[in-house]
Structure formats: structure tokens, C-alpha cells
Amino acid sequence: MSRAVPILQSIADGEGPNPPYIYPDYRSTRLRGPKRPLLLLPHTLSELTGPVFGHESVGELDHDLTRQHDGDPLGERIIVSGRVLDSSGRPVPSALIEIWQANAGGRYHHDIDRHPAPLDPNFTGAGRCLTDDSGHYRFVTVKPGAYPWRNHPNAWRPAHIHLSVFGRAFTNRLVTQMYFPGDPLVEFDPIFQSVRDLRARERLTCRFELETTEPDWALGYRFDIVLGGPSETPMET
């Protein structure tokens, strides 16, 4: 999933559709962004030829965040599905995808989240699945709520879902965020706006899909993940 590069080849900050390492409006990047060019090391033989993830490591309900507890979670039930494709548009099978998100009230199931929104005892907000032979994945969850994050005055993060895609090893990992169409908060969100290419920003937004929507049960959204090439999905660097 990652490109083979010569040893010690550096990556220029902000190349392509991906956001820069340091984006001043996104305050945390000032502290954690690297001040020097990053260096890529070539993959080892074990990373290139090691086994892929097996289906036995993924639980039956790992993809369905609404059925991981005794009761139903609160909120709008949704289906998020799509395909993982390489730079040539070919499917990437057996890729491990993980998601994590806030609940419908905009709160994460995490000790450091002190947003005074209610915790949902029936929603942990984390799931995973493997892509099939056609590169397809599918999650069932609830639409996350917006939440304050103190990056700047009156700062609110738009509704979003984090997605992590692993390749043949845990060292091959790409992370992105999926946003929802028509959300007025994306205009004010420094993380979304750190992606400089307008067309690349559009690729961070899922689209409503009636074909995936299940009557009387859940709305469907499609979000394809493209690894490289002109249609590459922006990734957190």
C-alpha cells in the first residue's frame, strides 16, 4: 500500500492532496508537526512478503457498531460502505479497515473526553472489517454528532468518522477522515481546510446512496478510499 522508495529519500511537506505537517490554524500541529523533512526507509522482506490479515482475527460483529452491546445505541443509524482501490483503480482485497468516532451526542468513549454530552452505554464507537475480493467494505453505525474542541474561539468539529487502512503489516497504515454532505461546520474546520486542493476536499466527503439505504432501518453513505494517483484520498501525514 505504500510506495517503494530509496533509503533516506525525503518527502516534501504538503505534496499532492495531503495536508501539510504543520498547519498553523490547526493548533496541535504546531507542537507535533516535524520541523525537518521526513525520511522514508525501504520495506523489509517481512513487510513485503508477510501474511495478510486473516478473517479469523475479525469478530462477527466488529463491523456493526450498533450490535456490540446489549441494547440499541441512540442516534441515526447509518451504513457506511465503499471500496479500497489502488492508484490504478484496482481493488485492494484483505485490507484491514478500522473506524472510530464520537456517539450521536458528539462524545467519544474515552477517558480524556470531557465534553458534557451524555455517554451512550450501548455505543463504544469503534469497529473493524476486512475488504473482500472486490475491495469492498461495510460498516453499520450511528451518525456522529459535532463537538467542541477548543482549537480556537467557539470551535466545533463537524460530524466525521476516522478510518484507518492497514496494508500487509501494521507498519503500513493510512489514516483519513470522512465527512458528511451539507455540513455547515466544514467551512470553519481547520483540519478539513488544511487540505489545500478543493477537489481533494470533495473526496473527503461521503455521498448519500439510496441503493445502500435499507428501508425503515438505515440511511446509506458511500466512501471510496483511493491509495495514490490523481484521485488519491487525502491522508493524515
Residue pairs with C-beta under 8 A, 6 or more apart in sequence:
1 86
1 92
1 95
1 165
1 166
1 167
1 168
1 172
1 174
1 227
2 43
2 167
2 172
2 174
3 228
4 42
4 43
5 40
5 42
6 42
7 40
7 41
7 42
8 39
8 40
8 41
9 39
9 40
10 37
10 38
10 39
10 40
11 37
11 38
11 40
12 37
13 20
13 21
13 22
13 37
14 20
14 21
14 196
16 197
16 232
17 195
17 197
17 199
17 200
17 203
17 232
17 233
17 234
18 195
18 232
18 234
18 235
18 236
18 237
19 191
19 194
19 195
19 196
19 234
19 236
19 237
20 29
20 33
20 194
20 196
20 237
21 29
21 33
21 34
21 38
21 237
22 29
22 30
22 33
22 34
22 35
23 29
23 33
23 190
23 194
24 30
25 151
25 152
25 190
25 193
25 194
26 151
26 190
26 191
26 194
27 151
27 152
27 190
28 151
29 194
43 171
43 172
46 169
47 168
47 169
47 171
47 172
48 168
50 168
50 169
51 168
52 94
52 168
53 94
53 95
53 96
53 130
53 166
55 130
58 96
58 128
58 129
58 130
61 67
61 68
62 127
62 128
62 129
63 127
63 128
63 129
63 137
63 138
63 139
63 140
64 127
64 139
64 140
64 141
65 73
65 99
65 123
65 124
65 125
65 126
65 127
65 139
65 140
65 141
65 142
66 72
66 73
66 77
66 123
66 140
66 141
66 142
67 140
68 124
68 127
69 121
69 122
69 123
69 124
70 122
71 121
71 122
72 122
73 103
73 104
73 120
73 122
73 123
73 142
74 103
74 104
74 105
74 120
74 122
74 123
74 142
75 103
75 104
75 105
75 120
75 123
75 142
75 143
75 145
76 104
76 142
76 143
76 219
77 140
77 141
77 142
77 217
77 218
77 219
78 140
78 141
78 142
78 143
78 218
78 219
78 220
78 221
79 138
79 139
79 140
79 212
79 213
79 214
79 218
79 219
79 220
79 221
80 99
80 138
80 139
80 141
80 161
80 178
80 206
80 221
80 222
80 223
81 136
81 137
81 138
81 139
81 209
81 212
81 220
81 221
81 222
81 223
82 136
82 137
82 206
82 222
82 223
82 224
82 225
83 91
83 131
83 134
83 135
83 136
83 137
83 224
83 225
84 91
84 92
84 95
84 97
84 131
84 135
84 137
84 165
84 224
84 225
84 227
85 91
85 92
85 135
85 224
85 225
85 226
85 227
86 92
86 226
86 227
86 228
86 229
87 226
87 227
87 228
87 229
87 232
88 229
89 226
89 229
90 135
91 131
91 133
91 134
91 135
91 136
92 131
92 135
92 227
93 131
93 132
93 133
93 134
93 135
94 130
94 131
95 130
95 131
95 135
95 137
95 165
95 166
95 167
96 128
96 129
96 130
96 165
96 166
97 128
97 129
97 130
97 131
97 137
97 163
97 164
97 165
97 166
97 225
98 126
98 127
98 128
98 163
98 164
98 166
99 126
99 127
99 128
99 139
99 141
99 161
99 162
99 163
99 164
100 108
100 125
100 126
100 127
100 161
100 162
101 108
101 125
101 126
101 141
101 144
101 160
101 161
101 162
102 108
102 113
102 125
102 144
102 145
102 147
103 109
103 117
103 119
103 120
103 123
103 125
103 142
103 144
103 145
104 120
104 123
104 142
104 143
104 144
104 145
105 117
105 118
105 120
105 145
106 115
106 117
106 144
106 145
106 146
106 147
107 113
107 115
107 117
107 118
107 119
107 145
107 147
108 115
108 125
109 119
109 120
109 123
109 124
109 125
109 126
115 147
115 148
117 145
117 147
123 142
125 144
127 139
127 141
129 137
129 138
129 139
130 137
131 137
140 218
141 161
143 159
143 180
144 159
144 160
144 161
145 159
146 156
146 157
146 158
146 159
146 185
147 156
147 157
148 155
148 156
148 157
149 155
149 156
149 157
151 190
152 190
155 188
156 185
156 188
157 185
157 189
157 191
158 179
158 180
158 183
158 185
158 186
158 189
158 192
159 179
159 180
159 183
159 185
160 177
160 178
160 179
160 180
161 177
161 178
162 175
162 176
162 177
162 178
163 175
163 176
163 177
163 178
163 223
163 225
164 173
164 174
164 175
165 173
165 174
165 175
165 176
165 225
165 227
166 172
166 173
167 173
174 227
174 235
175 235
175 236
176 204
176 225
176 233
176 234
176 235
176 236
177 191
177 192
177 204
177 236
178 204
178 205
178 206
178 223
179 186
179 192
179 204
179 205
179 206
180 205
180 206
180 221
181 205
181 206
181 207
181 208
186 192
186 193
186 205
187 193
192 201
192 204
193 201
195 201
195 204
195 234
197 234
200 232
200 234
201 234
203 226
203 231
203 232
203 233
203 234
204 233
204 234
206 221
206 222
206 223
207 221
207 222
207 223
208 219
208 220
208 221
209 220
209 221
209 222
210 220
211 220
212 220
212 221
212 222
213 219
213 220
214 220
224 233
225 233
226 232
226 233
227 233
